[in-house]
Amino acid sequence: MTKAAAKTTAAQTTAAKTTAAQTTAAKTTAAQTTKAQTTKAQAEKAQAEKAHAKPSQAKAPRRRRGPANIFGADPHKHTLTATVLDCRGGVLGTRSFKVSGEGHRAMEAWALSLGPVERWGIEGASGLGRHTAIYLAERGHDVRDCSPNRTNERRRARQQGKTDASDSLRIARETQSDPAMPRAFKRAAGDAGPDGTAELMALWHKARRSVLKSRQHILNEAENLFCDLPLEIRELLPKVKDVKPRLAALARLDRSGAMDAATRLHLQLLDSYAREVAGLDAREKEAVKELAGLTKAAGSSLGELCGISTRSEAELLVEVGDPRRFTGEGGFARFNGTAPIPASSAEGDGEPVRYRLNRGGNRRVNAVLHIMAVTQLGHDPRAQRIFAEARHRGHSKKEAMRVLKRHLSDVVYRRMLADLGRRLAAPPNDNVKKRVA
């Protein structure tokens, strides 16, 4: 190929490339123009729609869908700290509120804004958390009473610190892990808030227990003073263990003789103790009289059972509450500590299943059942037969007594259910309303 022909071919190639580049540039410019026009048209359309659209309302807080949450609160005198957990135990939020009407309303609104709440756990629902528990129960929420001992055990086991936020988190976790946690005010499912008659009975019962503690303290102080008296005065007093007979005998002694200042002060203090004990005895009798009227107003027939006095009857009604909150006779026995605890290992065919003494449960109810068992052993043929049969099967005396107490637990539970059924079936009693008012 000649040089002229090569130059001509190169020129043609360059011209072709230039033409292709111009064509590509033209296509790119056309595409950009089309895209700009489309974007402008879309913007104008959106602006027109926005101009003609109605003003939108404020968006409501997003609510989590699915299983319900769990609420836990650590109440104090003036404030409370609450934590809400989701169904998997994750923390949705923690906040503090005032213990007041406004604070309770804000607390409920905040908890429900995170989603529906299945159970509301309150630590000490009958104590510092009483007002919070009443507010929630009146609004139909499922309020549970979380014992402070449960959160303390969890904190000690994990060696964690203590803050209101961490306490409320522990309460929420305890409420979530135990669906059978007792309801507030010892009520059954479907009942809300405290019972009026039960509240009055609990107040008189606590007042009587306070009187008994004060009286025992004074009697202990008097016993110490009796030990410090001179021997010639102590020999004139009756030889008994009870303090009250010696106080009564001391008041009748002739004190006209000479005695030192310390002995005279001892006698004056013992006289003042005697007057205080007499006043406390009168207060205790008043409390027992009020409790007798309240147990009758509650429709209880526990006093008809052998071994249950008015004091024991009131103790059972206050400590047990609504018997329907238990799963049955076994649940009530576990509550009062008469159900034995399994303690077997390497069980197999023919191997005995062993049990051990249950030292847990409500010890006050357990003490009432023990007094009832001891009384019936001396007077009731049925109790004597149960005890004798247990001894015949090889049980020791203590084990036979536990068998009898387990039987009496069922008797008390069935009687309380029967009394409750009669009370619910009967028309409202005006005397009960007046007493509660």
Secondary structure, DSSP 8 states (H G I E B T S, - for coil): --HHHHHHHHHHHHHHHHHHHHHHHHHHHHHHHHHHHHHHHHHHHHHHHHHHS------------SS-EEEEEEE-SSEEEEEEE-TTS-EEEEEEEESSHHHHHHHHHHHHHT--EEEEEEETTTTTTHHHHHHHHHTT--EEEE-HHHHHHHHHHHT----HHHHHHHHHHHHHH-TT--BGGG--TT--S--HHHHHHHHHHHHHHHHHHHHHHHHHHHHHHHHHS-HHHHTTS---S-HHHHHHHHHTS---S---HHHHHHHHHHHHHHHHHHHHHHHHHHHHHHHHHHHHHTT--GGGSTT--HHHHHHHHHHH--GGGSSSHHHHHHHHT-S-EE---S--TT----EE----S-HHHHHHHHHHHHHHHHH-HHHHHHHHHHHHTT--HHHHHHHHHHHHHHHHHHHHHHHHHHHHHS---HHHHHHH-
